[in-house]
Amino acid sequence: MGTHKDLVVWKNSMTLVSAVYRITGNFPKCERFGITDQIRRAAVSIPVNISEGAARKLPGEFYQFLRISFGSLAEVETLLIIAFNLGYLPASSYEELHKQIFTITNQLNKLLQAIKQKRSQP
């Protein structure tokens, strides 16, 4: 394996971070220290944990960091639903971000399965 930068899931999660930052820039100023900060931190956590896990030597450690990324992805999804419900996010933006989240979810699942299989082999 190369580095975390070679992983498609890392690249896609970096794209999601950029999109989240662009979109949350349009949120109300009163949310600056609320949903805006929280969704940005959660989004950044996804590629950060993928990269930290990939740098670890043991597959079990990488697996654990991917699980953390998965949790952060679920947090981003929930915060986007909240933002949409509050009218901070137009439907078109929500749908585009949801597609990205769906893709990353599938990629993380496949990577987790591959690591799990590798760990169970003698």
PyMOL commands that set and color helices and strands:
alter all, ss='L'
color gray80, all
select helices_A, chain A and resi 4-6+8-24+29-31+35-55+59-85+91-120
alter helices_A, ss='H'
color red, helices_A
deselect
rebuild
show_as cartoon
